[in-house]
Amino acid sequence: MSETEFELLDELYFVQHYSYIKETLKWEDERILDALSLLYEQGLIKCLRSPDEEIFGKVNFTEEGYSLFFLATKKGLMVHNTI
């Protein structure tokens, strides 16, 4: 897991909107979206349309990422806590 992915997972112990991630980490959009995509592909985060509406299946981070919420999965928390 890269340092970027680790730092991002650190912010996702609770449901967070993209704007919170951007404001908190102060990273470029491309860096955030790339890391979110990698974490999602590995099953380490969930993507949500609203705090209660999880997305199942493919997510286009370039088009949708800015409007979504994110949360670390149980697997993501376990990986994050063992590093």
C-alpha positions as CSV (number, residue, x, y, z in Angstrom):
1,M,0.0,0.0,0.0
2,S,1.4,3.4,-1.0
3,E,1.7,6.3,1.5
4,T,-1.0,8.1,-0.5
5,E,-3.4,5.2,-0.1
6,F,-2.6,4.8,3.6
7,E,-3.2,8.5,4.3
8,L,-6.5,8.4,2.4
9,L,-7.7,5.3,4.2
10,D,-6.9,7.1,7.4
11,E,-9.7,9.7,6.6
12,L,-12.3,7.0,5.7
13,Y,-13.1,5.4,9.1
14,F,-16.4,7.3,8.8
15,V,-18.4,8.1,5.7
16,Q,-16.8,11.2,4.1
17,H,-17.7,13.2,1.0
18,Y,-15.1,13.9,-1.7
19,S,-15.1,17.6,-0.7
20,Y,-14.1,16.7,2.8
21,I,-11.2,14.6,1.5
22,K,-10.1,17.4,-0.8
23,E,-10.2,20.0,1.9
24,T,-8.6,17.8,4.6
25,L,-5.7,16.4,2.5
26,K,-5.2,19.4,0.2
27,W,-4.2,17.1,-2.7
28,E,-4.8,17.5,-6.4
29,D,-8.0,16.0,-7.7
30,E,-6.0,13.5,-9.9
31,R,-4.1,12.2,-6.9
32,I,-7.3,11.7,-4.8
33,L,-9.3,10.1,-7.6
34,D,-6.4,7.7,-8.6
35,A,-6.0,6.6,-5.0
36,L,-9.7,6.2,-4.5
37,S,-9.9,4.1,-7.6
38,L,-7.1,1.8,-6.5
39,L,-8.5,1.4,-3.1
40,Y,-12.0,0.6,-4.6
41,E,-10.5,-2.0,-7.0
42,Q,-8.8,-3.7,-4.0
43,G,-12.1,-3.8,-2.0
44,L,-10.6,-1.5,0.6
45,I,-13.3,1.2,0.3
46,K,-17.0,1.5,-0.5
47,C,-18.4,4.2,-2.7
48,L,-21.8,5.7,-1.9
49,R,-24.2,8.1,-3.7
50,S,-25.4,9.3,-0.4
51,P,-24.4,8.4,3.2
52,D,-26.9,5.5,3.0
53,E,-26.8,4.5,-0.6
54,E,-23.9,2.2,-1.5
55,I,-22.8,1.7,-5.2
56,F,-22.4,-1.9,-6.3
57,G,-20.4,-2.4,-9.5
58,K,-18.3,-0.2,-11.6
59,V,-17.6,3.5,-10.7
60,N,-16.3,6.1,-13.1
61,F,-14.1,8.1,-10.7
62,T,-13.3,10.8,-13.3
63,E,-16.9,11.6,-13.9
64,E,-18.6,10.7,-10.6
65,G,-15.9,10.9,-7.9
66,Y,-16.4,14.5,-7.0
67,S,-20.0,13.9,-6.0
68,L,-19.6,10.6,-4.0
69,F,-19.1,9.6,-0.4
70,F,-16.5,7.0,0.6
71,L,-16.0,4.7,3.5
72,A,-13.3,2.1,4.4
73,T,-14.5,-1.5,4.3
74,K,-13.7,-4.0,7.1
75,K,-10.9,-5.3,4.8
76,G,-9.6,-1.8,4.3
77,L,-9.5,-1.1,8.1
78,M,-7.8,-4.4,8.8
79,V,-5.1,-3.7,6.1
80,H,-4.7,-0.1,7.4
81,N,-4.3,-1.2,11.0
82,T,-1.7,-3.9,10.2
83,I,0.8,-1.6,8.5
